[in-house]
Every structure is written in structure tokens, then in C-alpha cells.
Amino acid sequence: MKKFLILMLALVLILGLAACGEKEAPQFDIPTLQAQSEAVIEALLAGDYTTVTGYFDATMSKQLSAEALGQTWSTVTATCGEYRSTTWGDEGAVQGYYQLRPLLEYEHNTAQVALTWNADGQLAGLYTSLRGNIKPVEDTDVPADAPYTEETVYVGSYDLEGKLTLPKGVEQPPVVILIHGSGASDMDERIFDNKPFADIAAGLAERGIASLRYNKRTYAHPELFADALSMNIEAETLDDAEAAIGMLLADQRFGGVYVLGHSLGGMLVPYLGAENPELSGIISMAGSLRNLAEISYDQNVDLVEAMWDTLPADQQQLITQQLAALALQRDAAMALTADDGGTYIGIPAAYWVSLNRVDGSDYLAELAVPLLVLQGSADFQVYADVDYPLWQAELDAAEFTRYQMKLYDGLNHPFMPSKGYTDTSEYMAADHVDPTVIADIADWILSEDK
């Protein structure tokens, strides 16, 4: 699915170690496993799936045929474009197995592959997810006649480059901090040729509202996340969001400070609002109050349903079993309160624990700032018929009344007109955030900032 939410493909999630629990540390022939991993990647890229399955252990061999692997790999990489390079380096022992996690860079995306080997040198797990393409930042030009200017700023302890967009001729304007979705996003939250955060910043500035957008830490410093086992939501998003909030609250040039989160960022705004009562308001765009594990599972189910009629009966039976196993991992991930060293839905327990600590529903009753919830009806990543009504139900249950909600017909996840696709090809055509959405955000902020 790209970087807005983590897409976990159930057909590739065939992990023998996927549960939890400790194992006695075995001895690994690491040079051999490294060489075999290189051979597996080369075979995947060449379409030689029989060679890949030849490395499988008994469990993997029963679960995934060469034909099914080929169909799955083709599905994962269908919209990635031309293959460019493979980066190695992140590897280590995990729960009695040895895992190597190369990054495969394509023209339009980056695939994170996890190869999990047992002590006998057999492939016990193969997992792939799309992380988004980490490219150099391309400056978004400010038109000469624009009613705003931009200045470069640096956010947080890692000096993340950002842009303050400042409306001309407005004293102490309200200012909005833009918080990214999942993955490695630049300050414009670029996806293919689309730059939703740049659209929002320009549109708000035209209405007298300043904004701050900045490169996400996972984008600016991917080397910090080479060890996937140490990943958590604080390092990914929250620490830098808190730094941005503190920076703008202390800046006397601005009036009220607002936080706008998109996708994962939208899931986090209840926590940020509760933890920062000095804010003037929070905005969730395509956010959800459901756990990310639950959303990811549902996305897998949708993916399977889309291809179900094309699959033979034996593969349908296999996929049904895999989805059942994935559901168990979903439930376990949602229940985690402490890092057990395990991996769930291909993501280390430490990340799920950190995400569970900031569950949005738990903070609604603590909110002391107004909330605006926005959703597109054509969003195939966050569901208008599930996630949108859940906001109202949870807000009412928390007896929180300072909120507004808007549902936009025909808009997709980045709030652009839908092209009718339900995969990343939906975002390949260049477009812009619907002006009505930006106008509604501005009107709400200006009404709250009186």
C-alpha cells in the first residue's frame, strides 16, 4: 500500500517463528546464510521461484508453492516500477532463528524483505512489505506571486529539515503542524508525483494560516532504523512531533498552535492533544481509532478477496489457513503490553507495545482541545463504513462534545479524487488535495482561533 499505512501481505507472511517465546540459542553458519539469502533475492528478482522454494523448510514447503510465491511476489511488486538496487546490512538472531532484512529499491517504492533461517540452513520465514521510496527532497517552488513565503527550519534532536509556510501580511496567524503517516515520508508526504502536505500548506497559507511540515526521521535518517527490533512509535513519530509542538508554542509570531495528523498521524492526534493541552486544536485526516494490527489484517483480507476467484482450490485452502494464523498474530499484537522479543505480523513486539500505549480511544476522555475528523469515502486503506463511524461512537462514549466530522464523497486516502483503484496505482497519477477539504480545515481553525 505505500507509506501511509503498513501493508502486510498475508500470502508472504509465512513465518515459522511468528509466535512468541524464547528458544535455546542455536549455532548459525552465518556466511552460508548470507550467501543463501543473496541467492534467494537474486532468484526472486529473476522470477526463479523454484530455486527460492528449494530453500524452504518442511513447514514452508507445505504452505507455499513456487507458483503461489510467484503470484504473490508479482502482486507485491506490481506497481514498484524498475528494480534498481539491494541494500544489505540489517541482520541478527531472532527467537532461535537468524534473520536478514535486505531493502530492495525500485523506481517507485522500496521493498523490505525479511529472510528467516533455521539452524539447519533452511528458510523458515519469508516476509515482504512496501516502505515507500526514499528519494532526495525536491523543493516545492513557491510562486513569485504567492500570498505566502517559506523559511527553512530544523525540528527535533536530529535537526529534521522543514518548511514554515507563512502567510503574508498576517500578524500572529494560527499555525498547523503536519504529522505524517507510516513509513519514510519527506516533508511534503510525497507519493509518486503527489505532494499532499505541500498542497495543504499552500492552501492554508492562502487563507491566512501558517503551517510547519518537516522530513520524517525515518526518511532523513534511515540508518537509525537499520535494527528493526528497536523500532518504536516514539522514535518514528512522537518525539519529533512533540519537539515541533514545543518549538511553535514558544514562537511569539504565532497565535494558536494546531496539530494535523494524516493516516498514522491521524491515529496519534488524540494522544498528542491529551498530552499537550496548550494546543488550540487537533485534526485527524484518514486516521483511525482501531489498532494498526486490525487495520493491516483487514487490508490483507481485502487483498485476498480481490484475487480469490483467480486462485485454484488448493491455494484457497492454504490462504484460508494463513489468514487464520494472521488473525492470531493480530490478536496477540493488540494485546501486547511488554516486549517479549517476538515478531507479530512481521513487526517486532517492541513496536506494537509502543503503539498500544498511545491508543487513541484511551485518550479521548482526557482531551481538553477541539477535534476535527476528516475521511474520504473512497479510501481503501481506512474504511469510511468502519473507521469513520467509530470516531463518533468512541467520542460519544467518552462524553466528548467538542468535535466536528466531515465525510467527503469520492476522495481517497490523501484526499484526492479517487481513480477507482484499490492498490498503489490509485496514487500514480499526479493530482492535488481537494480544495474543499483545505477550505473546511481553514474555516474550522479560524472559527476556533477567535
Helices and strands as residue ranges (DSSP letters): H 30-46, H 49-53, H 58-63, H 66-77, E 83-87, E 91-94, E 97-100, E 103-106, E 110-117, E 123-130, E 148-155, E 160-167, E 175-179, H 196-205, E 210-214, H 217-220, G 222-225, G 228-230, H 233-233, I 234-238, H 239-249, E 257-262, H 264-275, E 281-285, H 292-307, G 308-310, H 313-335, E 343-344, E 347-348, H 349-357, G 360-366, E 371-376, H 387-397, E 403-408, G 424-427, H 435-448
